[in-house]
């Protein structure tokens, strides 16, 4: 009985470790609103990663392939990738350099990384970055709604076509 209990406890601990490793750590900028926006970016980007990378590339004038590469190279979440691209544009540094600086200061958050690059909390650059994040969330939400609408229309068309086909077969 003791062996069974010990094995069960070990399995529970192992499962918690695996599940814990799979959880994305929320972004930490030191600003609750921006952190919330980055969380929304994470969720929206998971639903349509290609749209996320296209928009981020256009918004920050960074090649899409470069953004993807740095996300993978540094193990960034989508929200962290957004921050790396935004700070890259504002600081005029390559996205890889920004992501590397963030990873070196892991645990200190984006606020510390931004300050190290000369972007102070409350500065016009910070407020612009926050406004751009809000705009990105709004854009991604609109794109997701439009995509759902198109999928619904396609399903309706397919059903209508199937009904027409069945009607012809019965005649």
C-alpha positions as CSV (number, residue, x, y, z in Angstrom):
1,X,0.0,0.0,0.0
2,X,2.9,2.4,0.8
3,X,4.5,1.7,-2.5
4,X,1.2,2.5,-4.3
5,X,0.8,5.7,-2.4
6,X,4.4,6.7,-3.0
7,X,4.1,5.9,-6.7
8,X,0.9,7.9,-7.0
9,X,2.4,10.9,-5.2
10,X,5.4,10.7,-7.5
11,X,3.2,10.7,-10.6
12,X,1.2,13.7,-9.3
13,X,4.4,15.6,-8.7
14,X,5.7,14.7,-12.1
15,X,2.5,15.8,-13.7
16,X,2.6,19.1,-11.9
17,X,6.2,19.7,-13.2
18,X,5.2,18.9,-16.8
19,X,2.1,21.1,-16.6
20,X,4.0,23.9,-14.9
21,X,6.7,23.8,-17.6
22,X,4.0,24.2,-20.3
23,X,2.5,27.3,-18.7
24,X,3.5,30.6,-20.4
25,X,4.8,33.0,-17.9
26,X,2.9,36.3,-18.1
27,X,4.8,39.3,-19.4
28,X,6.0,41.7,-16.7
29,X,6.4,45.3,-17.7
30,X,5.7,46.9,-14.4
31,X,2.5,48.4,-15.9
32,X,-0.8,46.4,-15.2
33,X,-2.6,47.8,-18.3
34,X,0.3,46.9,-20.6
35,X,0.7,43.5,-19.0
36,X,-3.0,42.8,-19.6
37,X,-2.7,43.9,-23.2
38,X,0.3,41.6,-23.7
39,X,-1.7,38.7,-22.2
40,X,-4.5,39.5,-24.8
41,X,-1.9,39.5,-27.5
42,X,-0.7,36.1,-26.4
43,X,-4.2,34.7,-26.6
44,X,-5.1,36.3,-29.9
45,X,-1.7,35.3,-31.5
46,X,-2.1,31.7,-30.5
47,X,-5.4,31.6,-32.5
48,X,-3.7,33.0,-35.6
49,X,0.1,33.2,-35.4
50,X,0.5,34.1,-39.1
51,X,-1.7,37.1,-38.8
52,X,0.3,38.1,-35.6
53,X,3.6,38.0,-37.4
54,X,2.3,39.8,-40.5
55,X,0.9,42.6,-38.4
56,X,4.0,42.9,-36.2
57,X,6.2,43.0,-39.2
58,X,4.2,45.8,-40.8
59,X,3.7,47.8,-37.6
60,X,7.4,47.8,-36.7
61,X,9.0,47.5,-40.1
62,X,10.9,44.3,-39.2
63,X,11.0,41.3,-41.6
64,X,8.5,38.6,-40.6
65,X,11.1,35.9,-40.8
66,X,13.4,37.8,-38.5
67,X,10.6,38.2,-35.9
68,X,9.8,34.4,-36.1
69,X,13.5,33.5,-35.8
70,X,14.1,35.7,-32.7
71,X,10.9,34.4,-31.0
72,X,12.1,30.8,-31.4
73,X,15.8,31.6,-30.7
74,X,15.0,33.3,-27.4
75,X,11.9,31.2,-26.4
76,X,9.7,34.3,-26.3
77,X,5.9,34.2,-25.8
78,X,3.9,36.2,-28.4
79,X,3.5,39.1,-25.9
80,X,7.2,39.1,-25.3
81,X,7.8,39.0,-29.0
82,X,5.6,42.0,-29.4
83,X,7.6,43.9,-26.7
84,X,10.9,43.0,-28.3
85,X,9.7,44.3,-31.7
86,X,8.3,47.5,-30.1
87,X,11.4,48.2,-28.2
88,X,13.5,47.4,-31.3
89,X,11.8,50.1,-33.2
90,X,11.8,52.7,-30.5
91,X,15.4,52.1,-29.5
92,X,16.6,51.6,-33.1
93,X,18.3,48.3,-32.1
94,X,17.9,45.0,-33.8
95,X,15.1,42.8,-32.4
96,X,17.6,40.1,-31.6
97,X,19.7,42.5,-29.5
98,X,16.5,43.5,-27.6
99,X,15.4,39.9,-27.0
100,X,18.9,38.9,-25.9
101,X,18.9,41.8,-23.4
102,X,15.5,40.7,-22.1
103,X,16.6,37.1,-21.7
104,X,19.9,38.1,-19.9
105,X,17.8,40.0,-17.3
106,X,15.2,37.2,-17.1
107,X,12.9,37.8,-14.1
108,X,13.5,41.5,-14.0
109,X,10.9,42.1,-16.7
110,X,10.4,44.4,-19.7
111,X,10.3,47.5,-17.6
112,X,14.0,47.0,-16.6
113,X,14.9,46.1,-20.2
114,X,13.1,49.2,-21.5
115,X,14.9,51.5,-19.0
116,X,18.2,50.0,-19.9
117,X,17.5,51.1,-23.5
118,X,16.6,54.6,-22.4
119,X,12.8,54.3,-22.3
120,X,11.5,55.5,-19.0
121,X,8.1,54.6,-17.5
122,X,5.6,57.4,-18.3
123,X,7.7,58.8,-21.1
124,X,6.1,59.6,-24.5
125,X,7.8,56.6,-26.0
126,X,6.3,54.3,-23.3
127,X,2.9,55.8,-23.8
128,X,3.2,55.3,-27.5
129,X,4.3,51.7,-27.0
130,X,1.2,51.1,-24.8
131,X,-1.1,52.7,-27.3
132,X,0.3,50.6,-30.1
133,X,-0.2,47.4,-28.0
134,X,-3.9,48.5,-27.5
135,X,-4.2,49.0,-31.3
136,X,-2.7,45.6,-32.0
137,X,-5.2,43.9,-29.6
138,X,-8.0,45.7,-31.3
139,X,-6.7,44.8,-34.8
140,X,-6.2,41.2,-33.9
141,X,-9.7,41.0,-32.4
142,X,-11.2,42.5,-35.5
143,X,-9.2,40.1,-37.8
144,X,-10.3,37.1,-35.6
145,X,-14.0,38.2,-35.9
146,X,-13.8,38.6,-39.6
147,X,-12.1,35.2,-40.0
148,X,-14.9,33.6,-38.0
149,X,-17.5,35.4,-40.1
150,X,-15.8,34.1,-43.3
151,X,-15.7,30.5,-41.9
152,X,-19.4,30.7,-41.0
153,X,-20.2,31.9,-44.5
154,X,-18.2,29.2,-46.1
155,X,-19.9,26.5,-44.0
156,X,-23.3,27.9,-45.0
157,X,-22.4,27.9,-48.6
158,X,-21.1,24.3,-48.4
159,X,-24.4,23.3,-46.7
160,X,-26.4,25.0,-49.3
161,X,-24.4,23.3,-52.1
162,X,-24.8,19.9,-50.4
163,X,-28.6,20.5,-50.2
164,X,-28.7,21.4,-53.9
165,X,-26.7,18.3,-54.8
166,X,-28.9,16.0,-52.7
167,X,-32.0,17.6,-54.3
168,X,-30.7,16.9,-57.8
169,X,-29.8,13.3,-56.8
170,X,-33.4,12.7,-55.6
171,X,-34.9,13.8,-58.9
